[in-house]
Amino acid sequence: MDKINTIAALFDFDGVVMDTEGQYTVFWNKQGQKYLGIADFGQLIKGQTLTQIYDKHFAGLDDIQQQIRKDLSIFEENMSYEFIPGVETFLADLGLHEVKTAVVTSSDGKKMANVYRAHPTLCEKFDRIITADLFTHSKPHPECFLLGMELLGASAENTFVFEDSFHGLQAGISSGATVIGLATTNSREKIVGKADFIIDNFIEMNFDRLIRLRKK
């Protein structure tokens, strides 16, 4: 299938494929309270990479950064990795219609290894798994999604991006793709205007509905 006809669906991971964002919020709330005296720190840094969090909130605090990194690694080893409702069925339907799919995540290989242990067949559900080591600029820069389009051989006009965070939604919009926001991490009210369409989960999603959502 050539680039003109290839349809691609790019999925962020946390809060889109896996229901993990609530767990991360608990972790970061504890770090914010412990080191900064901020009670709702988890919501404040939602969608940011570890580097972005460090640069903005823990600059120069090397010992604290190192401790957080160690604690985060242990936390991710013990997290519960549960699929967002309906995503597995949706992915299977996309496969039947020859839609190319990829995970596009700022997670690193070590974190994803934890996921693969919990879900050994995860890679079989996608054509590509694109992690942070494959791109230079983090969201909200669109590089990761543009890379996804390139690797799957699709144009922006035929690509759908599924995102939940503000940075991710902005990256998707900047890439030129049709952006479908999931109200899993932020409420519908908070992401209105930041995505072309909004869904709560994938339970009612299928190939036919996806094509109807493509922006003109």
HELIX and SHEET records of a PDB file:
HELIX    1   1 GLU A   21  GLN A   31  1                                  11    
HELIX    2   2 GLY A   32  LEU A   36  3                                   5    
HELIX    3   3 PHE A   41  LEU A   44  1                                   4    
HELIX    4   4 LEU A   50  HIS A   57  1                                   8    
HELIX    5   5 ASP A   62  GLU A   77  1                                  16    
HELIX    6   6 VAL A   87  LEU A   96  1                                  10    
HELIX    7   7 GLY A  109  ALA A  118  1                                  10    
HELIX    8   8 LEU A  122  LYS A  125  5                                   4    
HELIX    9   9 ALA A  132  LEU A  134  5                                   3    
HELIX   10  10 GLU A  143  LEU A  152  1                                  10    
HELIX   11  11 ALA A  156  ASN A  158  5                                   3    
HELIX   12  12 PHE A  166  SER A  175  1                                  10    
HELIX   13  13 ARG A  188  ILE A  191  1                                   4    
HELIX   14  14 PHE A  207  LEU A  213  1                                   7    
SHEET    1   A 6 ARG A 128  ILE A 130  0                                        
SHEET    2   A 6 LYS A 100  VAL A 104  1                                        
SHEET    3   A 6 ALA A   8  PHE A  11  1                                        
SHEET    4   A 6 THR A 159  GLU A 163  1                                        
SHEET    5   A 6 THR A 178  LEU A 182  1                                        
SHEET    6   A 6 PHE A 197  ILE A 199  1                                        
END                                                                             
